[in-house]
Amino acid sequence: MNFISKLLKLYINSSIHVALAVVSFTCITYLDFGLGIKSRVLVFVFFSTLVAYTFVKYIPLVKKKNVILGDSLKFIFFLSAVSVLPVFISLFYFELEVISFIFLLGIFTLLYVLPFLPKAKNLRDVSGLKIFIIATVWTGVTVILPFLSSEVALSSLDLEKTLYIMSRFLIVIALIIPFEIRDLKLDQIYLKTLPQVLGVFQTKVLGIVLTLVSLFLLSLVINETYIYVYMHLLIILLMIFSKRHNAFLYTALLVEAVPILWFLLKFFTG
């Protein structure tokens, strides 16, 4: 049992789980608009997520002095290093517009961690900005990138696609809220996360409102919405039961699994 627990934590800490979640949201976009799923895009999304999350989570740790890397962390860095190759290779199969957009997201991710501002070390340290940065990157990767890879130009986005982008942005924010509640005691006060500013109860209320707005926007775009109703209700329940002292697995495993479950329901019942 201890071995299974360690394996599960390694699966989560290595960002494989979150990478599958991002890939799942990307597939949902393809399916919702009847676009052919591009395997090269999924390869890029999966491995670039591994690299990006490793960079964001563990580079600040490595920069500290006298840090001893354990076996699990060594494996995570090895996996991330290996993942750079498929990311690099997949770029050769993209059009210039797609590469330009990926480059923009990459710069955004780098600035999230690397210091470049005089008073705030990086974008993550800008008060109240963290949750919106994450939602923007997730939306860009899981919605706009599939559009661009299917030759849907940003300049030609119609009302349906714009509403869909807004819906994804809102639902990602809702999914992040349980993490912010969990990290309430860990986050520095200057970050001004939603629970720090509004309190836990008001943050949950806001999250429920955002989830319902997301569902409403989707109902204007998607005809068969029963799966979306189920998934939005699930997100609301996960938000309601999220606590400051939640077990690590509640957020990192269950909440993060929502896009995966969403895709599986969409794929097998669609």
Secondary structure as UniProt FT lines:
FT   HELIX           2..13
FT   TURN            14..15
FT   HELIX           16..32
FT   TURN            33..34
FT   HELIX           39..62
FT   TURN            65..66
FT   HELIX           71..91
FT   TURN            92..93
FT   HELIX           96..113
FT   HELIX           123..125
FT   TURN            127..129
FT   HELIX           130..139
FT   HELIX           140..144
FT   HELIX           145..149
FT   TURN            150..151
FT   HELIX           154..156
FT   HELIX           159..182
FT   TURN            183..186
FT   HELIX           189..191
FT   HELIX           194..198
FT   HELIX           200..219
FT   TURN            220..221
FT   HELIX           226..240
FT   TURN            244..245
FT   HELIX           248..249
FT   HELIX           250..254
FT   HELIX           255..257
FT   HELIX           258..269
//
